[in-house]
Amino acid sequence: MPRQPRLDIPGLLQHVIVRGIERRPIFRDDGDRHDFVKRLSTLLDETGTDCFAWALIPNHFHLLLKPKRCDLKHFMHRLLTGYVVNFNRRHNRSGHLFHNRYKSIVCEEDVYLLELIRYIHLNPLRAGLVKDLEALGHFPWCGHGVMLGNIKMRTQNASEVLALFANHPTAARKLYWQFVADGVAQGNRSELVGGGLKRSCTHQPHEDEPRAFDERILGSADFVETLRNDNHLRARIEIRLDLTTLADRVANHFDINLDQLFGRSRDQTRREARDLFCYIAVRQLGYKGTQVGKTMGLQRAAVSHAVKRGELITRQEPEIVATILAPD
């Protein structure tokens, strides 16, 4: 059966799991782990992505992310590609490092945020990397120590999570620690990570018909339906919005014509329009850089630079993409 496309829309909580090819280690030493955490932190900062939990195990890792300004696929592509290149260079190897594509599960935040944080942060203990909860609190390759204030990682969103337990940090950390401790006896919770289960639990006792489910989603049937509808709406917009239509919308937004959009100029307005066109086409609509370059008369590298500049524009004007992509 062909794999379903990911549900990849900014603003969704995503549990990401990446495993090494043939279960081989993807972190051989602390140098690898330092490199990974540094890359992760840089990307979280650059993209405004929330990270609520993470754990590095020798042959796989877990992340709990909520992208806001970019799609998860672009975030993961940058993270994994950069890491593999450096890993291969450091260890004098070549070829693939990860097993297939990464796995991502969309999660209903209100219901599963804390459960997933606890599950992910207990991974090193379940894997035997630490002997007990005391050691886990000082384990440097997991977000649990950050939550307790023992490890510094500015880009992990610890304060928002602690606020769910108590207003004062000291009290919140005690309650958080107890919450994690209560989860030790639960062991591996397959319903949170897969195994072919219907994560979006759907069939309730005494119901004549099963309710909606989707194996890519961890959440209630109502959440599944809402998410499906949102995703279908986005899909319809993407299908309808070809590059010509996008160019018209960007040109209209900046009050320029298509010749001015596609032509070369040092005029700031035209440059910003081109950068935003490239950013939306690549990051929001999923076009390849070569496709955008052919339309714009640019090399792929030039498109890549334009995308980065376009992202800066969206940081200054967060609503600009939604305005341009809004259906007529």
C-alpha positions as CSV (number, residue, x, y, z in Angstrom):
1,M,0.0,0.0,0.0
2,P,1.4,3.4,-0.9
3,R,2.3,5.7,1.9
4,Q,-0.1,8.5,2.6
5,P,1.2,12.1,2.3
6,R,2.1,13.7,5.6
7,L,-0.3,16.2,7.2
8,D,2.2,19.0,7.2
9,I,0.6,22.4,8.1
10,P,2.3,25.0,10.3
11,G,0.7,25.2,13.8
12,L,0.2,21.5,14.3
13,L,1.9,19.6,17.1
14,Q,4.1,16.9,15.6
15,H,5.8,13.9,17.2
16,V,8.8,13.1,15.0
17,I,10.7,9.9,15.1
18,V,13.9,9.2,13.0
19,R,15.7,5.8,13.1
20,G,19.1,4.7,11.8
21,I,19.3,2.5,8.7
22,E,19.3,-1.2,9.7
23,R,19.0,0.0,13.3
24,R,22.6,1.2,13.2
25,P,23.8,4.1,15.5
26,I,23.2,7.6,14.2
27,F,25.1,9.1,17.2
28,R,28.5,7.4,17.7
29,D,29.9,9.9,20.2
30,D,29.3,13.1,22.1
31,G,30.7,15.0,19.1
32,D,27.8,13.8,17.0
33,R,25.3,14.6,19.7
34,H,26.7,18.1,20.2
35,D,26.5,18.7,16.5
36,F,22.9,17.6,16.3
37,V,21.7,19.6,19.3
38,K,23.5,22.7,17.9
39,R,21.8,22.3,14.5
40,L,18.5,21.7,16.1
41,S,18.7,24.8,18.3
42,T,19.8,27.0,15.4
43,L,16.9,25.8,13.2
44,L,14.4,26.2,16.1
45,D,15.6,29.8,16.5
46,E,15.6,30.6,12.7
47,T,12.2,29.2,12.0
48,G,10.4,30.1,15.2
49,T,9.5,26.4,15.7
50,D,8.4,25.3,19.2
51,C,10.2,22.3,20.7
52,F,8.5,20.8,23.7
53,A,10.5,17.6,24.1
54,W,13.5,15.7,22.6
55,A,15.6,12.7,23.3
56,L,18.6,11.2,21.5
57,I,19.0,7.4,21.6
58,P,22.1,5.8,19.9
59,N,20.1,4.5,16.9
60,H,17.1,7.0,16.8
61,F,15.7,10.2,18.2
62,H,12.4,11.8,19.1
63,L,11.3,15.4,18.7
64,L,8.0,17.0,19.8
65,L,7.7,20.1,17.5
66,K,5.2,22.7,16.5
67,P,6.4,24.5,13.4
68,K,4.9,28.0,13.0
69,R,6.5,29.8,10.0
70,C,7.6,26.8,7.9
71,D,6.5,23.3,7.0
72,L,7.9,20.4,9.0
73,K,9.3,18.9,5.8
74,H,11.6,21.9,5.2
75,F,12.7,21.9,8.9
76,M,13.5,18.2,8.8
77,H,15.2,18.4,5.5
78,R,17.6,21.1,6.7
79,L,18.2,19.3,10.0
80,L,18.9,15.8,8.6
81,T,20.8,16.8,5.5
82,G,23.2,19.0,7.4
83,Y,23.7,16.4,10.1
84,V,24.4,13.6,7.7
85,V,26.9,15.5,5.7
86,N,28.9,16.3,8.9
87,F,28.4,12.8,10.3
88,N,29.8,11.2,7.1
89,R,32.7,13.6,7.1
90,R,33.6,13.1,10.7
91,H,33.4,9.3,10.5
92,N,34.9,8.9,7.0
93,R,31.8,7.2,5.6
94,S,29.3,7.7,2.7
95,G,25.8,6.8,1.9
96,H,22.5,6.9,3.8
97,L,22.3,7.2,7.6
98,F,18.6,7.2,8.3
99,H,16.0,4.5,7.7
100,N,13.6,5.7,5.0
101,R,11.8,9.0,5.6
102,Y,11.2,10.4,9.0
103,K,8.0,9.4,10.8
104,S,5.7,12.2,12.0
105,I,2.4,11.9,13.9
106,V,0.1,14.9,14.2
107,C,-1.1,15.2,17.7
108,E,-4.1,16.8,19.4
109,E,-2.3,19.3,21.6
110,D,-4.8,19.8,24.4
111,V,-5.1,16.1,25.0
112,Y,-1.6,14.6,24.3
113,L,1.0,17.4,24.8
114,L,2.0,16.4,28.4
115,E,1.6,12.6,27.7
116,L,4.0,12.9,24.8
117,I,6.5,15.0,26.7
118,R,6.6,12.4,29.5
119,Y,6.9,9.5,27.0
120,I,9.7,11.1,25.0
121,H,11.7,12.3,28.1
122,L,11.5,8.8,29.6
123,N,13.1,7.2,26.5
124,P,16.7,7.3,27.8
125,L,15.6,5.5,31.0
126,R,13.6,2.9,29.1
127,A,16.6,2.4,26.8
128,G,19.0,1.8,29.7
129,L,21.1,4.9,29.0
130,V,20.6,6.1,32.6
131,K,20.0,4.0,35.7
132,D,17.2,6.0,37.4
133,L,15.2,9.2,37.4
134,E,18.0,11.1,39.3
135,A,20.4,10.3,36.5
136,L,17.8,11.2,33.9
137,G,17.6,14.6,35.3
138,H,21.2,15.3,34.5
139,F,21.4,13.4,31.2
140,P,22.6,15.9,28.6
141,W,20.9,14.4,25.5
142,C,17.3,14.8,26.5
143,G,15.0,17.7,27.3
144,H,14.0,16.4,30.7
145,G,17.1,18.0,32.3
146,V,16.1,21.3,30.6
147,M,12.7,21.1,32.2
148,L,14.3,20.7,35.6
149,G,16.7,23.5,35.1
150,N,19.8,21.3,35.2
151,I,20.6,21.8,31.5
152,K,20.6,25.0,29.5
153,M,18.8,25.0,26.1
154,R,17.2,28.3,25.3
155,T,15.3,27.1,22.3
156,Q,13.4,24.4,24.2
157,N,10.0,25.8,25.2
158,A,10.2,24.7,28.8
159,S,8.6,27.7,30.4
160,E,5.3,27.2,28.5
161,V,5.1,23.6,29.6
162,L,6.0,24.3,33.3
163,A,3.2,26.9,33.3
164,L,0.8,24.1,32.8
165,F,1.8,22.7,36.2
166,A,2.1,25.8,38.4
167,N,2.8,29.5,38.2
168,H,6.0,29.5,40.2
169,P,8.9,27.6,38.5
170,T,10.0,25.8,41.7
171,A,6.6,24.4,42.3
172,A,6.0,23.7,38.6
173,R,9.3,21.6,38.4
174,K,8.3,19.5,41.4
175,L,4.9,18.7,39.9
176,Y,6.4,18.1,36.5
177,W,9.0,15.7,38.1
178,Q,6.2,13.8,39.8
179,F,4.2,13.6,36.6
180,V,7.2,12.0,34.8
181,A,7.9,9.7,37.7
182,D,4.3,8.4,37.6
183,G,4.9,7.4,34.0
184,V,7.8,5.1,34.6
185,A,5.6,2.1,35.4
186,Q,3.7,2.6,32.1
187,G,6.6,1.3,30.0
188,N,6.4,1.4,26.2
189,R,3.2,3.0,25.1
190,S,2.7,1.7,21.6
191,E,-0.5,3.7,21.1
192,L,1.6,6.9,21.1
193,V,4.0,5.9,18.4
194,G,2.4,3.5,16.0
195,G,2.5,-0.2,15.2
196,G,-0.4,0.0,12.9
197,L,-2.8,1.0,15.7
198,K,-5.7,3.3,15.0
199,R,-4.2,6.1,17.1
200,S,-7.1,8.4,16.5
201,C,-9.3,6.1,18.6
202,T,-12.6,5.9,16.8
203,H,-14.9,3.1,17.6
204,Q,-16.7,3.7,20.9
205,P,-18.7,1.0,22.6
206,H,-22.4,0.7,21.5
207,E,-21.8,2.7,18.4
208,D,-23.2,1.3,15.2
209,E,-20.6,2.9,12.9
210,P,-16.9,3.5,13.6
211,R,-16.0,7.1,13.9
212,A,-13.3,8.8,11.7
213,F,-9.7,7.7,12.2
214,D,-6.4,8.4,10.5
215,E,-3.2,6.4,11.4
216,R,-1.2,9.6,10.9
217,I,-3.1,11.4,13.7
218,L,-3.1,11.0,17.5
219,G,-6.4,12.5,18.6
220,S,-10.1,12.3,18.9
221,A,-12.5,11.6,15.9
222,D,-13.6,15.2,16.0
223,F,-10.0,16.4,15.8
224,V,-9.4,14.0,12.9
225,E,-12.4,15.4,11.0
226,T,-11.4,19.0,11.6
227,L,-7.8,18.3,10.5
228,R,-8.9,16.5,7.4
229,N,-11.1,19.4,6.4
230,D,-8.3,21.9,7.0
231,N,-5.9,19.8,5.0
232,H,-8.3,19.4,2.1
233,L,-8.8,23.1,2.0
234,R,-5.1,23.7,1.8
235,A,-4.8,21.0,-0.9
236,R,-7.5,22.7,-3.0
237,I,-5.7,26.0,-2.7
238,E,-2.4,24.5,-3.7
239,I,-3.8,22.6,-6.7
240,R,-5.5,25.8,-7.9
241,L,-2.6,28.1,-7.2
242,D,-0.1,27.4,-10.0
243,L,3.0,29.6,-10.3
244,T,1.4,31.9,-12.8
245,T,-1.5,32.6,-10.5
246,L,0.9,33.0,-7.6
247,A,2.9,35.5,-9.6
248,D,-0.2,37.5,-10.4
249,R,-1.1,37.6,-6.7
250,V,2.3,38.7,-5.6
251,A,2.5,41.4,-8.3
252,N,-0.9,42.7,-7.3
253,H,0.1,42.8,-3.6
254,F,3.2,44.9,-4.4
255,D,1.4,46.9,-7.1
256,I,3.8,46.0,-9.9
257,N,3.3,44.2,-13.2
258,L,4.6,40.7,-14.1
259,D,7.5,42.2,-16.2
260,Q,8.7,44.1,-13.1
261,L,8.3,41.0,-10.9
262,F,10.3,38.7,-13.2
263,G,12.7,41.3,-14.5
264,R,16.0,42.1,-12.9
265,S,16.2,45.3,-10.8
266,R,17.8,46.7,-7.7
267,D,14.5,48.4,-6.7
268,Q,13.7,47.3,-3.2
269,T,10.0,46.6,-3.8
270,R,10.7,44.4,-6.8
271,R,13.4,42.5,-5.0
272,E,11.1,41.9,-2.0
273,A,8.3,40.7,-4.4
274,R,10.6,38.2,-6.1
275,D,11.9,37.0,-2.7
276,L,8.4,36.5,-1.4
277,F,7.3,34.7,-4.6
278,C,10.2,32.3,-4.2
279,Y,9.5,31.7,-0.5
280,I,5.8,31.0,-1.0
281,A,6.4,28.8,-4.0
282,V,9.0,26.6,-2.3
283,R,8.1,26.7,1.4
284,Q,4.3,27.0,1.3
285,L,3.3,25.4,-2.0
286,G,6.0,22.8,-2.2
287,Y,7.4,23.6,-5.7
288,K,11.0,22.5,-6.3
289,G,13.7,25.2,-6.6
290,T,14.4,24.2,-10.2
291,Q,10.7,24.8,-11.1
292,V,10.7,28.2,-9.5
293,G,14.1,29.0,-11.1
294,K,12.8,28.2,-14.5
295,T,9.8,30.5,-14.1
296,M,11.9,33.3,-12.7
297,G,15.0,32.8,-14.9
298,L,17.2,32.1,-11.9
299,Q,19.7,29.4,-11.0
300,R,18.6,27.0,-8.2
301,A,21.1,28.6,-5.8
302,A,19.7,32.0,-6.4
303,V,16.2,30.7,-5.7
304,S,17.5,29.2,-2.4
305,H,18.9,32.6,-1.3
306,A,15.7,34.3,-2.3
307,V,13.7,31.9,-0.2
308,K,15.8,32.7,2.8
309,R,15.3,36.5,2.2
310,G,11.5,35.9,1.7
311,E,11.4,34.1,5.1
312,L,12.7,37.3,6.7
313,I,9.9,39.3,5.1
314,T,7.3,36.9,6.6
315,R,8.9,37.4,10.1
316,Q,8.4,41.1,9.8
317,E,4.9,40.8,8.2
318,P,3.4,37.5,9.6
319,E,0.1,37.9,7.7
320,I,1.5,38.6,4.3
321,V,1.5,34.9,3.2
322,A,-2.0,34.3,4.3
323,T,-3.2,37.4,2.5
324,I,-1.6,36.3,-0.8
325,L,-2.7,32.7,-0.5
326,A,-6.3,33.5,0.5
327,P,-8.8,32.2,-2.0
328,D,-10.6,34.7,-4.2
